[in-house]
Amino acid sequence: MPSSLPGAQVVGRLASVLRVVSTSMPDGITTTEAARQTKLARPTVHRLLAALAAEGFCDHDRKAGRWMLGPELYLMGAVAAERYDIGELAHEHVRALAEATGESAFLSARRGDETVCLLRQDGAFPIRSFVLYEGRRFPLGVASAGIAILAFLPEPAVERYLKSNDFSGSYGAAHNAENLRAKVAETRQLGYSVNPGLVVEGSWGMGAAVFDASGQPAWALSLTGIESRFAPERRPELGRLLLHHAHQLSQKLRGR
């Protein structure tokens, strides 16, 4: 939304606050932490949260001092799910990946310039990575799902995105534009992405894009686990499984 439109800044701030509340669920978030994550002044965040609560978009646990998503969002989400929810179709593929590999398997959705984790299914292997969980957001190009989606966007869109964003300050030098271009090229060659512990050391991930009816990468299936579970000799097998289930899910979405 153009910032010159009346009220656009307020809407942007409200959206930013709602996003950090959503990523804190189910425990909720304090006003101070919400202010830190949104980089807004604490009094501003408190006023926004109070306004959202008055409309039913947030709940406030006064005893714990924490804010959570409210019932109005649940009602809206139930209506929106008819158009956007692919959970019912995707769940069997997420579960199958977890069962076949022993790793944690995920479905993430593209939302603008971010990915949002929608589903998680843990496999049988007892040591797990908790970098990704339901509601967690990453910029495109960060983590395996975001790399997989970014790689299969049209080339002009990828270049515009890389020229206008630099995540090296937040996620390390591996996420500067030059290195992300290399990851995009690697992902296009393999068909799937590999995240060799770039977000958290020792926590590896792999992802494959899922395409909507128009052929655009709108979701991603991914696997995460400890580094030793993603040895070079095993990665092609994991990649084939990811691509198989991503293709099947894409086909189902085209026919829906």
C-alpha positions in Angstrom: 0.0 0.0 0.0 1.5 3.4 -1.0 2.6 5.3 2.2 1.0 8.5 0.8 -2.5 7.2 1.2 -4.3 8.5 4.3 -4.0 6.0 7.2 -1.5 3.8 5.3 1.1 4.2 8.0 -1.3 3.2 10.7 -2.5 0.1 8.8 1.1 -0.9 8.2 1.8 -0.6 11.9 -1.3 -2.6 12.8 -0.3 -5.3 10.4 3.2 -5.4 11.8 1.9 -5.8 15.4 -0.5 -8.5 14.4 2.3 -10.5 12.7 4.5 -10.5 15.8 1.5 -11.5 17.9 0.8 -14.4 15.5 4.3 -15.7 15.7 4.1 -15.7 19.5 1.1 -18.0 19.7 0.0 -19.9 21.7 1.9 -18.3 24.6 1.3 -14.7 23.6 3.7 -11.7 23.7 4.3 -8.8 26.1 4.0 -5.2 25.0 7.7 -4.7 25.5 8.7 -7.6 23.3 6.2 -6.6 20.6 7.8 -3.2 20.6 11.2 -4.6 20.2 10.3 -6.9 17.4 8.3 -4.2 15.4 10.9 -1.5 16.2 8.0 0.8 17.3 7.8 2.8 20.5 6.3 0.9 23.4 3.5 3.4 24.0 2.6 3.2 20.3 2.5 -0.6 20.4 0.4 -0.5 23.5 -2.2 1.8 21.9 -2.3 -0.4 18.8 -2.8 -3.6 20.8 -5.5 -2.0 22.9 -7.3 -0.8 19.7 -7.0 -4.3 18.2 -8.4 -5.9 21.4 -11.3 -3.5 21.4 -12.3 -4.8 18.0 -11.7 -8.5 18.9 -8.5 -8.9 16.9 -6.4 -9.5 20.0 -7.0 -10.8 23.5 -5.1 -9.5 26.6 -4.3 -11.7 29.5 -3.9 -9.0 32.2 -2.6 -11.4 34.8 0.2 -12.6 32.6 0.6 -9.3 30.8 0.5 -11.0 27.4 -1.3 -10.4 24.1 -2.7 -13.1 21.9 -4.8 -13.3 18.7 -8.4 -12.7 19.2 -11.7 -14.4 18.2 -12.4 -12.0 15.3 -9.3 -13.3 13.5 -10.5 -16.8 14.0 -13.8 -16.0 12.3 -12.1 -14.2 9.4 -9.6 -17.0 9.0 -12.4 -19.6 8.8 -13.9 -17.7 5.9 -10.6 -17.1 4.2 -9.6 -20.7 4.5 -12.0 -21.7 1.8 -9.8 -19.9 -0.7 -6.3 -20.2 0.8 -6.2 -23.2 3.0 -4.4 -26.2 1.5 -3.8 -27.9 4.8 -6.2 -30.8 4.2 -4.5 -31.6 0.9 -0.9 -31.0 2.2 -1.2 -32.8 5.5 -0.7 -36.3 4.0 2.4 -35.2 2.2 3.9 -33.5 5.3 3.2 -36.6 7.3 4.6 -38.9 4.6 7.8 -37.0 4.4 8.3 -37.1 8.2 7.6 -40.9 8.3 9.8 -41.7 5.3 12.8 -39.6 6.5 12.5 -39.5 10.3 13.0 -35.7 10.1 10.7 -32.8 10.9 8.6 -31.9 7.8 6.8 -28.7 7.1 4.5 -26.8 4.8 5.2 -23.1 4.4 3.2 -20.5 2.4 4.5 -17.5 0.6 3.0 -14.3 1.9 4.3 -11.3 0.0 8.1 -11.2 0.6 7.9 -13.8 3.4 7.3 -17.4 4.1 5.0 -18.5 6.9 5.1 -22.0 8.4 1.6 -23.6 8.4 2.2 -27.2 9.2 4.8 -29.2 11.1 5.1 -33.0 11.6 8.0 -34.4 13.5 9.6 -37.7 12.4 10.9 -40.6 14.5 14.5 -39.4 14.9 14.8 -38.2 18.5 17.0 -35.1 17.9 15.2 -32.3 16.3 15.6 -28.7 15.1 13.2 -26.1 16.4 14.2 -23.3 14.1 10.9 -23.7 12.2 7.5 -24.0 13.8 3.9 -23.0 13.0 3.6 -19.3 12.5 7.3 -18.7 12.1 8.1 -16.2 9.4 11.3 -15.7 7.3 12.0 -13.4 4.4 12.2 -15.0 1.0 15.7 -16.4 0.5 16.1 -17.2 4.2 15.7 -20.9 5.3 15.0 -23.7 2.9 11.4 -22.9 2.1 12.2 -19.3 1.3 15.1 -20.3 -0.9 13.0 -22.8 -2.8 10.2 -20.3 -3.5 12.5 -17.4 -4.4 14.4 -19.6 -6.9 11.3 -20.3 -9.0 9.9 -16.8 -9.2 10.4 -15.0 -12.6 14.0 -13.8 -13.0 13.1 -10.1 -13.1 11.2 -10.5 -9.8 14.2 -12.3 -8.2 16.6 -9.5 -9.3 14.4 -6.7 -8.0 14.0 -8.5 -4.7 17.8 -9.1 -4.3 18.7 -5.6 -5.3 16.3 -4.1 -2.7 17.0 -6.4 0.2 20.1 -7.3 2.2 19.7 -9.8 5.0 23.4 -10.1 5.9 22.9 -7.9 8.9 20.1 -10.0 10.4 21.1 -13.5 9.1 24.8 -13.3 8.3 27.0 -12.8 5.3 25.6 -15.9 3.6 22.4 -13.9 3.0 23.9 -11.0 1.0 22.7 -10.6 -2.6 25.7 -12.3 -4.2 25.4 -15.4 -2.1 21.6 -15.6 -2.5 22.1 -15.5 -6.3 24.4 -18.5 -5.9 21.8 -20.3 -3.8 19.1 -19.5 -6.4 21.2 -20.9 -9.2 22.0 -24.1 -7.1 18.3 -24.6 -6.3 17.3 -24.3 -10.0 20.0 -26.8 -10.9 19.0 -29.3 -8.3 15.3 -28.7 -8.3 15.3 -28.3 -4.5 17.0 -26.0 -2.0 19.7 -26.9 0.6 20.2 -24.7 3.7 23.5 -25.9 5.3 23.0 -24.4 8.7 22.8 -20.8 7.5 20.1 -19.6 9.9 21.3 -21.6 13.0 24.6 -23.5 13.0 24.2 -27.2 12.8 20.5 -27.0 11.8 20.1 -28.0 8.2 17.1 -27.9 5.9 16.0 -28.8 2.4 12.9 -27.5 0.5 10.9 -27.9 -2.7 8.5 -25.4 -4.1 4.8 -26.2 -4.5 3.1 -24.4 -7.4 -0.4 -22.9 -7.7 -2.7 -23.3 -10.6 -1.0 -20.4 -12.5 2.4 -22.1 -12.1 3.7 -19.7 -9.5 5.6 -21.0 -6.4 3.2 -20.3 -3.6 4.1 -22.8 -1.0 7.1 -25.1 -0.1 7.5 -28.5 1.5 10.7 -28.7 3.6 12.7 -30.9 6.0 14.9 -29.9 8.9 17.2 -31.7 11.2 20.8 -31.8 12.5 23.7 -31.7 10.2 24.7 -35.3 10.4 21.3 -36.3 9.0 21.9 -34.3 5.9 25.2 -35.9 4.8 26.1 -35.6 1.1 25.2 -39.2 0.3 21.7 -38.8 1.7 20.8 -35.4 0.3 19.8 -36.7 -3.2 17.4 -39.2 -1.6 15.8 -36.5 0.5 15.6 -34.2 -2.5 13.8 -36.8 -4.6 11.3 -37.3 -1.8 10.7 -33.6 -1.5 10.3 -33.1 -5.3 8.0 -36.1 -5.5 5.6 -34.8 -2.8 5.8 -31.2 -4.0 4.9 -32.4 -7.6 2.0 -34.5 -6.3 0.7 -31.6 -4.2 1.0 -29.1 -7.1 -1.0 -31.5 -9.3 -3.7 -31.7 -6.7 -3.9 -28.0 -6.4 -4.2 -27.6 -10.2 -7.1 -30.0 -10.2 -8.9 -28.5 -7.2 
